[in-house]
Amino acid sequence: MANHSATKKDARQAAKRRDRNKYYAKTTRNAIRDLKASGAKEMGEQLPGVASMIDKLAKRGVIHKNKAANLKRKLAKNANAAK
């Protein structure tokens, strides 16, 4: 356990960031799941919003930028195939 006040504060901040990152990641995963389950018309409408969520995860450092690019590529490929 942390002994110095600065390390105790850092542990508190890390816990907050971890919870926040888990929330954003889970919300995005749910959006991706819903996008995959939706029909062709809804997929075209929802894709920009989900892509934006993925970009925000990469910007925040929750996921790597290459993983974000791969996710967006696969979702776009599925959306185009559904048309």
TACOR-V999248 format. One record per residue. N is the residue number from 1. RES is the residue in one letter. OMEGA is omega in whole degrees, 0 to 359 (NA if undefined). Layout:
BEGIN
n=N res=RES omega=OMEGA
n=N res=RES omega=OMEGA
END
This chain:
BEGIN
n=1 res=M omega=182
n=2 res=A omega=180
n=3 res=N omega=181
n=4 res=H omega=182
n=5 res=S omega=180
n=6 res=A omega=180
n=7 res=T omega=174
n=8 res=K omega=178
n=9 res=K omega=180
n=10 res=D omega=178
n=11 res=A omega=177
n=12 res=R omega=181
n=13 res=Q omega=180
n=14 res=A omega=179
n=15 res=A omega=178
n=16 res=K omega=180
n=17 res=R omega=180
n=18 res=R omega=179
n=19 res=D omega=180
n=20 res=R omega=179
n=21 res=N omega=178
n=22 res=K omega=180
n=23 res=Y omega=181
n=24 res=Y omega=181
n=25 res=A omega=181
n=26 res=K omega=179
n=27 res=T omega=179
n=28 res=T omega=178
n=29 res=R omega=178
n=30 res=N omega=179
n=31 res=A omega=178
n=32 res=I omega=179
n=33 res=R omega=179
n=34 res=D omega=179
n=35 res=L omega=180
n=36 res=K omega=182
n=37 res=A omega=184
n=38 res=S omega=179
n=39 res=G omega=185
n=40 res=A omega=183
n=41 res=K omega=180
n=42 res=E omega=181
n=43 res=M omega=179
n=44 res=G omega=180
n=45 res=E omega=185
n=46 res=Q omega=186
n=47 res=L omega=180
n=48 res=P omega=179
n=49 res=G omega=180
n=50 res=V omega=177
n=51 res=A omega=177
n=52 res=S omega=178
n=53 res=M omega=180
n=54 res=I omega=178
n=55 res=D omega=180
n=56 res=K omega=176
n=57 res=L omega=180
n=58 res=A omega=180
n=59 res=K omega=180
n=60 res=R omega=179
n=61 res=G omega=179
n=62 res=V omega=175
n=63 res=I omega=180
n=64 res=H omega=183
n=65 res=K omega=177
n=66 res=N omega=176
n=67 res=K omega=178
n=68 res=A omega=180
n=69 res=A omega=180
n=70 res=N omega=178
n=71 res=L omega=181
n=72 res=K omega=180
n=73 res=R omega=181
n=74 res=K omega=180
n=75 res=L omega=178
n=76 res=A omega=179
n=77 res=K omega=178
n=78 res=N omega=180
n=79 res=A omega=180
n=80 res=N omega=180
n=81 res=A omega=182
n=82 res=A omega=183
n=83 res=K omega=NA
END
